[in-house]
């Protein structure tokens, strides 16, 4: 039973994806007792899982599974393995470690449409939940993608079998994807995108509070949000339920 249960706080989570950048198992186990029920996916950021002991990675994944959280390795690790012709080995290792999801991205490399489609399909054939990502890590390269480009990639990925498509926002949430140099949502581009995509299938990376508020007020409490800091999971829950000033009386 929750404290103040007489308030009947709504259970409107939406998907919440957080990043694990090398947290120790004991910390994870303790912290998830507080917020684990509000987390859907956890990403072992970038290539961090490749510089941790295999048994520790397995232990952490088991802890996440205990809390019904799906874990996956960051897209950069996929990109490295794919570029070296080691995608099959990558899928095998992910399965042995216990990862239930695969992220397909080309944020730091060029991946042809056909290679992207084949990577998504092969991951699905191997029983993984697939999250593909749209956007580049480089501000200069990302700016070359038009809103139409992003819409097309999203819909092509979903047709190829992606379960969800992640909109790149990086950790800073600035000058990338749907965000301007100050981290504000580009209203015109965002509204245009909403006309052509299924937001139930999109995870918007939104590391900053103002971005989380904008997505919640624009799409609803159940909007799917990613790149949420561990320490912000409970705060995000209060935004989703109108228990914080930014959304109080607006949910």
Residue frames relative to the residue before (quaternion, step in Angstrom):
aa qw qx qy qz dx dy dz
X 1.0000 0.0000 0.0000 0.0000 0.00 0.00 0.00
X 0.4021 -0.7177 0.5201 0.2296 3.56 -0.93 0.94
X 0.5553 -0.5516 0.4898 0.3839 3.54 -1.24 0.43
X 0.8228 0.1549 -0.1540 0.5247 3.58 -1.11 0.71
X 0.1596 0.8425 -0.5022 0.1122 3.57 1.08 0.73
X 0.5478 0.6262 -0.3993 0.3851 3.61 1.20 -0.34
X 0.5724 0.5979 -0.3742 0.4182 3.59 1.28 -0.26
X 0.2412 -0.8001 0.5115 0.1999 3.58 1.27 -0.40
X 0.0228 0.8277 -0.5565 0.0689 3.57 0.82 1.07
X 0.4468 -0.7227 0.4559 0.2650 3.63 -0.69 1.03
X 0.3769 -0.7177 0.5436 0.2178 3.54 -1.14 0.72
X 0.2764 0.7750 -0.5129 0.2448 3.55 0.54 1.21
X 0.0368 -0.8683 0.4946 -0.0125 3.53 0.41 1.27
X 0.1443 -0.7174 0.6536 0.1931 3.54 0.54 -1.15
X 0.6085 -0.5271 0.4174 0.4215 3.58 -1.25 0.06
X 0.0481 -0.7645 0.6420 0.0321 3.55 -1.05 0.82
X 0.0897 -0.7936 0.6016 0.0164 3.55 -0.73 1.12
X 0.1048 -0.7944 0.5972 0.0359 3.56 -0.84 1.01
X 0.3937 -0.7079 0.5360 0.2380 3.55 -1.29 0.36
X 0.1807 -0.7266 0.6552 0.1006 3.52 -1.08 0.91
X 0.0986 -0.8336 0.5433 0.0174 3.57 -0.40 1.23
X 0.7790 -0.2854 0.1444 0.5393 3.57 1.21 0.53
X 0.2658 0.7959 -0.5029 0.2072 3.57 1.13 0.61
X 0.4828 -0.6708 0.4769 0.2993 3.62 -1.06 0.69
X 0.6422 -0.5661 0.3589 0.3718 3.60 -1.08 0.68
X 0.6623 0.5195 -0.3239 0.4320 3.61 0.88 -0.86
X 0.6290 0.5233 -0.3294 0.4712 3.59 1.05 -0.76
X 0.6491 0.5297 -0.3136 0.4469 3.55 0.90 -0.98
X 0.6741 0.5162 -0.2993 0.4353 3.55 0.80 -1.03
X 0.6759 0.4809 -0.2897 0.4775 3.59 0.97 -0.85
X 0.7098 0.4868 -0.2818 0.4241 3.56 0.78 -1.04
X 0.6595 0.5281 -0.3201 0.4286 3.57 0.99 -0.76
X 0.5213 0.6044 -0.4210 0.4309 3.57 1.25 -0.21
X 0.6803 0.4792 -0.2672 0.4860 3.55 1.21 -0.58
X 0.8590 0.1177 -0.0021 0.4983 3.58 0.80 -1.01
X 0.3627 0.7854 -0.4564 0.2081 3.58 1.25 -0.03
X 0.6465 0.5468 -0.3281 0.4188 3.59 1.00 -0.74
X 0.6930 0.4684 -0.2758 0.4736 3.60 1.22 -0.34
X 0.6358 0.5126 -0.3225 0.4785 3.61 1.28 0.04
X 0.2458 -0.7779 0.5652 0.1222 3.57 -0.93 0.96
X 0.8041 0.0703 0.0102 0.5902 3.55 0.85 -1.05
X 0.0884 -0.7485 0.6493 0.1017 3.53 -1.24 0.52
X 0.2077 -0.7792 0.5836 0.0950 3.54 -0.89 1.00
X 0.3080 -0.6907 0.6209 0.2060 3.55 -0.91 0.97
X 0.3854 -0.8107 0.3851 0.2143 3.55 0.13 1.38
X 0.8658 0.0426 -0.0595 0.4951 3.51 -1.23 0.83
X 0.7374 -0.3546 0.2792 0.5025 3.59 -0.67 -1.13
X 0.2477 0.8255 -0.4862 0.1442 3.59 1.18 0.44
X 0.6325 0.5435 -0.3555 0.4220 3.60 1.02 -0.63
X 0.6396 0.5402 -0.3259 0.4392 3.61 1.20 -0.44
X 0.7132 0.3833 -0.2596 0.5263 3.61 1.24 -0.12
X 0.5954 0.4980 -0.3851 0.4992 3.56 1.21 0.56
X 0.6092 -0.5564 0.4147 0.3838 3.56 -1.13 0.62
X 0.5776 -0.6307 0.4010 0.3284 3.56 -0.94 0.93
X 0.6767 0.4983 -0.3019 0.4502 3.59 0.91 -0.87
X 0.6222 0.5187 -0.3441 0.4747 3.60 1.12 -0.60
X 0.6251 0.5258 -0.3366 0.4684 3.58 0.99 -0.82
X 0.6509 0.5109 -0.3107 0.4678 3.59 0.94 -0.88
X 0.6479 0.5277 -0.3153 0.4498 3.56 0.96 -0.90
X 0.6660 0.5030 -0.3031 0.4599 3.57 0.93 -0.91
X 0.6462 0.5159 -0.3259 0.4583 3.58 0.94 -0.84
X 0.6337 0.5269 -0.3315 0.4592 3.60 1.00 -0.76
X 0.6304 0.5229 -0.3328 0.4673 3.58 1.04 -0.76
X 0.6506 0.5063 -0.3194 0.4674 3.57 0.93 -0.86
X 0.6459 0.5246 -0.3216 0.4518 3.58 0.95 -0.87
X 0.6032 0.5704 -0.3484 0.4352 3.58 1.06 -0.75
X 0.7312 0.3696 -0.2077 0.5345 3.56 1.18 -0.64
X 0.5106 -0.6831 0.3902 0.3469 3.60 1.29 0.41
X 0.4570 0.6524 -0.4607 0.3915 3.55 1.10 0.78
X 0.3210 -0.7562 0.5460 0.1642 3.57 -0.87 1.01
X 0.1841 -0.8129 0.5493 0.0595 3.57 -0.77 1.09
X 0.0482 0.7881 -0.6133 0.0201 3.55 -1.20 0.59
X 0.5116 -0.6300 0.4908 0.3169 3.55 -1.27 0.46
X 0.6082 -0.5992 0.3919 0.3427 3.57 -1.13 0.67
X 0.6444 -0.5735 0.3640 0.3511 3.54 -1.19 0.62
X 0.5837 0.5940 -0.3821 0.4005 3.60 1.08 -0.60
X 0.6357 0.5210 -0.3277 0.4658 3.58 1.06 -0.74
X 0.6069 0.5291 -0.3440 0.4831 3.59 1.05 -0.74
X 0.6707 0.5200 -0.3062 0.4313 3.58 0.85 -1.00
X 0.6426 0.5200 -0.3194 0.4632 3.58 0.99 -0.83
X 0.6888 0.4788 -0.2850 0.4638 3.57 0.85 -1.00
X 0.6609 0.5087 -0.3149 0.4530 3.59 0.91 -0.88
X 0.6729 0.5090 -0.3008 0.4446 3.58 0.93 -0.87
X 0.6914 0.4398 -0.2609 0.5104 3.59 1.24 -0.47
X 0.5122 -0.6598 0.4126 0.3633 3.58 1.26 0.09
X 0.5508 0.6278 -0.3689 0.4078 3.57 1.22 0.54
X 0.2409 0.8131 -0.5045 0.1625 3.58 1.12 0.58
X 0.6355 0.5235 -0.3381 0.4558 3.61 0.96 -0.79
X 0.6534 0.5052 -0.3049 0.4742 3.57 0.99 -0.87
X 0.6188 0.5541 -0.3273 0.4504 3.56 1.10 -0.76
X 0.6681 0.4937 -0.3003 0.4688 3.57 0.88 -0.93
X 0.6444 0.5278 -0.3180 0.4527 3.58 0.97 -0.85
X 0.6724 0.4916 -0.2962 0.4675 3.58 0.92 -0.92
X 0.6276 0.5355 -0.3370 0.4535 3.60 0.98 -0.83
X 0.6613 0.5010 -0.3051 0.4675 3.57 0.96 -0.86
X 0.6685 0.5056 -0.3032 0.4534 3.61 0.92 -0.87
X 0.6616 0.5004 -0.3032 0.4690 3.58 1.07 -0.72
X 0.5467 -0.6355 0.3903 0.3807 3.58 1.16 -0.56
X 0.3962 0.7029 -0.4952 0.3222 3.59 1.25 0.15
X 0.2605 -0.7881 0.5410 0.1357 3.57 -0.93 0.89
X 0.7467 0.3260 -0.1735 0.5533 3.57 1.30 -0.21
X 0.1966 -0.7433 0.6263 0.1287 3.53 -1.32 0.40
X 0.2119 -0.7507 0.6087 0.1449 3.56 -1.02 0.82
X 0.1449 -0.7680 0.6212 0.0571 3.55 -0.89 1.03
X 0.1624 0.7937 -0.5670 0.1493 3.58 -0.65 1.07
X 0.1565 -0.7579 0.6164 0.1453 3.55 -1.34 0.10
X 0.1562 0.8507 -0.4846 0.1310 3.54 1.05 0.83
X 0.7916 0.2584 -0.1234 0.5398 3.56 1.11 -0.68
X 0.7430 0.2931 -0.1769 0.5751 3.58 1.30 0.10
X 0.4616 -0.6267 0.5313 0.3345 3.54 -1.34 -0.01
X 0.0315 -0.7793 0.6252 -0.0276 3.54 -0.85 1.04
X 0.4009 -0.7312 0.4916 0.2508 3.57 -0.59 1.10
X 0.6563 -0.5086 0.3734 0.4138 3.57 -1.23 0.44
X 0.6699 0.5081 -0.2998 0.4508 3.57 0.95 -0.89
X 0.6559 0.5004 -0.3092 0.4730 3.58 0.96 -0.87
X 0.6317 0.5334 -0.3252 0.4590 3.57 1.02 -0.81
X 0.6626 0.5047 -0.2919 0.4701 3.55 0.92 -0.96
X 0.6798 0.4949 -0.2922 0.4555 3.58 0.89 -0.92
X 0.6323 0.5319 -0.3306 0.4561 3.59 1.06 -0.78
X 0.6376 0.5173 -0.3194 0.4731 3.58 1.01 -0.83
X 0.6918 0.4924 -0.2811 0.4471 3.57 0.83 -0.99
X 0.6616 0.5019 -0.3206 0.4556 3.58 0.93 -0.81
X 0.6303 0.5227 -0.3363 0.4653 3.60 1.02 -0.75
X 0.6450 0.5100 -0.3144 0.4744 3.60 1.02 -0.81
X 0.6478 0.5268 -0.3142 0.4518 3.57 0.99 -0.84
X 0.6944 0.4478 -0.2643 0.4974 3.56 1.20 -0.57
X 0.6236 -0.6204 0.3068 0.3635 3.55 1.26 0.35
X 0.5025 0.6634 -0.4207 0.3611 3.60 1.23 0.28
X 0.4273 -0.5824 0.6084 0.3288 3.51 -1.34 0.37
X 0.2001 -0.8113 0.5415 0.0921 3.60 -0.79 0.97
X 0.0542 -0.7446 0.6652 0.0136 3.50 -1.00 1.01
X 0.0959 -0.7835 0.6118 0.0524 3.58 -0.58 1.10
X 0.2715 -0.7792 0.5494 0.1317 3.55 -1.16 0.58
X 0.2208 -0.7670 0.5928 0.1074 3.55 -1.06 0.85
X 0.6567 0.4938 -0.3718 0.4321 3.58 -0.74 1.04
X 0.3693 -0.7193 0.5531 0.2008 3.52 -1.31 0.40
X 0.5358 -0.6239 0.4650 0.3279 3.57 -1.19 0.56
X 0.6674 0.4764 -0.2824 0.4980 3.55 1.12 -0.73
X 0.4870 -0.6655 0.4839 0.2929 3.58 -0.86 0.99
X 0.6518 0.5270 -0.3137 0.4461 3.58 0.94 -0.89
X 0.6993 0.4569 -0.2731 0.4771 3.59 0.88 -0.95
X 0.6468 0.5292 -0.3263 0.4417 3.58 0.98 -0.80
X 0.6376 0.5534 -0.3294 0.4227 3.58 1.04 -0.75
X 0.5904 0.5810 -0.3637 0.4262 3.59 1.24 -0.35
X 0.6111 0.5431 -0.3512 0.4563 3.58 1.24 -0.35
X 0.2849 -0.7529 0.5684 0.1702 3.56 -0.74 1.02
X 0.6683 -0.4611 0.3747 0.4475 3.56 -1.28 0.16
X 0.6332 0.5323 -0.3240 0.4590 3.58 1.03 -0.80
X 0.6160 0.5450 -0.3411 0.4551 3.58 1.03 -0.78
X 0.6779 0.4929 -0.2938 0.4596 3.57 0.87 -0.97
X 0.6358 0.5272 -0.3281 0.4585 3.58 0.97 -0.85
X 0.6691 0.5070 -0.2977 0.4546 3.58 0.91 -0.93
X 0.6578 0.5053 -0.3162 0.4605 3.58 0.91 -0.88
X 0.6248 0.5474 -0.3323 0.4467 3.58 0.96 -0.89
X 0.7344 0.4362 -0.2449 0.4587 3.57 0.72 -1.08
X 0.6156 0.5275 -0.3451 0.4729 3.60 1.10 -0.61
X 0.6475 0.5168 -0.3182 0.4609 3.59 0.98 -0.83
X 0.6592 0.5039 -0.3103 0.4640 3.58 0.93 -0.86
X 0.6455 0.5029 -0.3212 0.4766 3.58 1.02 -0.73
X 0.6589 0.5100 -0.3062 0.4604 3.58 1.09 -0.69
X 0.6795 -0.5136 0.2881 0.4375 3.59 1.21 -0.32
X 0.3976 0.7065 -0.4997 0.3050 3.60 1.20 0.06
X 0.4044 -0.7020 0.5316 0.2471 3.55 -1.02 0.83
X 0.7790 -0.0122 0.0282 0.6262 3.55 1.13 -0.78
X 0.2261 -0.7439 0.6102 0.1521 3.55 -1.23 0.55
X 0.2774 -0.7703 0.5601 0.1269 3.55 -0.84 1.06
X 0.2799 -0.7300 0.5988 0.1738 3.56 -0.96 0.91
X 0.4448 -0.7250 0.4660 0.2437 3.56 -0.53 1.22
X 0.0543 0.7945 -0.6025 0.0532 3.54 -0.97 0.92
X 0.3068 -0.7815 0.4723 0.2685 3.52 1.40 -0.30
X 0.6856 -0.4814 0.3469 0.4219 3.57 -1.29 -0.04
X 0.6738 0.5108 -0.2952 0.4450 3.56 1.10 -0.69
X 0.2306 -0.7894 0.5311 0.2042 3.57 1.03 -0.77
X 0.6235 0.5279 -0.3421 0.4644 3.57 1.11 0.63
X 0.8653 0.0950 -0.0978 0.4824 3.55 -1.11 0.91
X 0.6433 0.4778 -0.3226 0.5038 3.59 1.21 0.49
X 0.8597 0.1089 -0.0677 0.4944 3.56 -1.07 0.75
X 0.8352 -0.1615 0.1562 0.5020 3.55 -0.72 -1.14
X 0.6489 0.5348 -0.3085 0.4447 3.60 1.28 0.01
X 0.3880 -0.7034 0.5430 0.2447 3.56 -1.09 0.78
X 0.7643 -0.4013 0.2539 0.4363 3.57 -1.33 -0.03
X 0.6872 0.4482 -0.2835 0.4965 3.60 1.22 -0.35
X 0.5630 -0.6217 0.3788 0.3912 3.56 1.28 -0.04
X 0.4978 0.6391 -0.4379 0.3900 3.57 1.25 0.31
X 0.5518 -0.6138 0.4558 0.3332 3.55 -1.15 0.65
X 0.3821 -0.6969 0.5577 0.2395 3.57 -0.94 0.91
X 0.3418 -0.8150 0.4309 0.1823 3.53 0.00 1.34
X 0.6701 0.5128 -0.3076 0.4397 3.60 0.85 -0.93
X 0.6855 0.4800 -0.2776 0.4719 3.58 0.87 -1.00
X 0.6449 0.5362 -0.3149 0.4443 3.56 1.00 -0.88
X 0.6812 0.4899 -0.2930 0.4584 3.59 0.84 -0.96
X 0.6301 0.5240 -0.3333 0.4661 3.57 1.06 -0.75
X 0.6557 0.5237 -0.3114 0.4458 3.55 0.94 -0.87
X 0.6352 0.5601 -0.3295 0.4173 3.58 1.00 -0.82
X 0.6036 0.5761 -0.3513 0.4247 3.59 1.19 -0.48
X 0.8067 0.3282 -0.1173 0.4771 3.58 1.10 -0.69
X 0.7187 0.4007 -0.2598 0.5053 3.62 1.21 0.03
X 0.4209 -0.6537 0.5652 0.2759 3.53 -1.32 0.42
X 0.3113 -0.7992 0.4810 0.1817 3.59 -0.20 1.24
X 0.5452 0.6055 -0.4073 0.4126 3.61 1.20 -0.29
X 0.7172 0.4291 -0.2300 0.4986 3.55 1.25 -0.51
X 0.6472 0.5164 -0.3062 0.4698 3.59 1.30 -0.05
X 0.1547 -0.7364 0.6502 0.1053 3.55 -1.11 0.80
X 0.2028 -0.7946 0.5652 0.0891 3.57 -0.50 1.21
X 0.3215 -0.7179 0.5785 0.2159 3.58 -0.66 1.05
X 0.0966 0.7953 -0.5810 0.1436 3.55 -0.66 1.16
X 0.0865 -0.8590 0.5035 0.0341 3.60 0.34 1.21
X 0.7390 0.4174 -0.2249 0.4786 3.59 1.13 -0.55
X 0.6232 -0.5949 0.3612 0.3567 3.57 -1.06 0.79
X 0.6550 0.5226 -0.3390 0.4277 3.61 0.84 -0.87
X 0.6359 0.5205 -0.3201 0.4715 3.58 1.11 -0.69
X 0.6333 0.5274 -0.3251 0.4639 3.57 0.97 -0.84
X 0.6461 0.5206 -0.3108 0.4636 3.57 0.97 -0.88
X 0.6652 0.5148 -0.3094 0.4436 3.60 0.88 -0.94
X 0.6686 0.4908 -0.3023 0.4699 3.58 0.93 -0.86
X 0.6517 0.5174 -0.3180 0.4545 3.58 0.95 -0.85
X 0.7085 0.4530 -0.2663 0.4711 3.58 0.87 -0.92
X 0.6807 0.4893 -0.2880 0.4629 3.60 1.13 -0.60
X 0.8018 0.2811 -0.1212 0.5133 3.57 0.89 -0.97
X 0.5938 -0.5551 0.3783 0.4430 3.56 1.04 -0.78
X 0.7122 -0.4846 0.3124 0.4004 3.53 -1.29 0.36
X 0.7123 0.4665 -0.2497 0.4611 3.57 1.12 -0.67
X 0.3112 0.7508 -0.5239 0.2549 3.59 1.19 0.34
X 0.4216 -0.7093 0.5132 0.2362 3.57 -1.07 0.80
X 0.0278 -0.8309 0.5538 -0.0467 3.59 -0.62 1.15
X 0.1238 -0.8151 0.5652 0.0301 3.56 -1.04 0.84
X 0.7595 0.3358 -0.3073 0.4647 3.51 -1.43 0.21
X 0.3039 0.7382 -0.5327 0.2811 3.54 0.99 0.89
X 0.4426 -0.6910 0.5038 0.2698 3.57 -0.84 0.98
X 0.6379 -0.5486 0.3829 0.3814 3.56 -1.10 0.71
X 0.7256 0.4574 -0.2497 0.4493 3.55 0.83 -1.01
X 0.6743 0.4935 -0.2942 0.4639 3.60 1.27 -0.14
X 0.4118 0.7387 -0.4620 0.2673 3.61 1.24 -0.04
X 0.6832 0.4626 -0.2859 0.4873 3.58 0.87 -0.92
X 0.6254 0.5373 -0.3357 0.4556 3.58 1.00 -0.79
X 0.6441 0.5129 -0.3204 0.4684 3.58 0.97 -0.84
X 0.6205 0.5441 -0.3445 0.4475 3.57 0.99 -0.80
X 0.6654 0.4913 -0.3152 0.4653 3.60 0.96 -0.79
X 0.6062 0.5323 -0.3550 0.4725 3.60 1.12 -0.59
X 0.6609 0.5249 -0.3013 0.4437 3.57 0.95 -0.90
X 0.7750 0.3671 -0.1711 0.4852 3.58 1.07 -0.72
X 0.5388 -0.6581 0.3919 0.3508 3.60 1.24 0.21
X 0.4850 0.6618 -0.4302 0.3766 3.57 1.19 0.54
X 0.6727 0.3963 -0.2962 0.5501 3.57 1.21 0.48
X 0.6674 -0.5709 0.3066 0.3668 3.55 -1.00 0.81
X 0.6363 0.5702 -0.3318 0.3998 3.58 1.00 -0.80
X 0.7960 0.2252 -0.1262 0.5475 3.60 1.09 -0.60
X 0.3631 0.7506 -0.4796 0.2732 3.60 1.29 0.05
X 0.8399 0.1364 -0.1256 0.5101 3.57 -0.80 1.05
X 0.6708 0.4933 -0.2961 0.4680 3.60 1.27 0.01
X 0.6164 0.5402 -0.3355 0.4643 3.57 1.31 -0.13
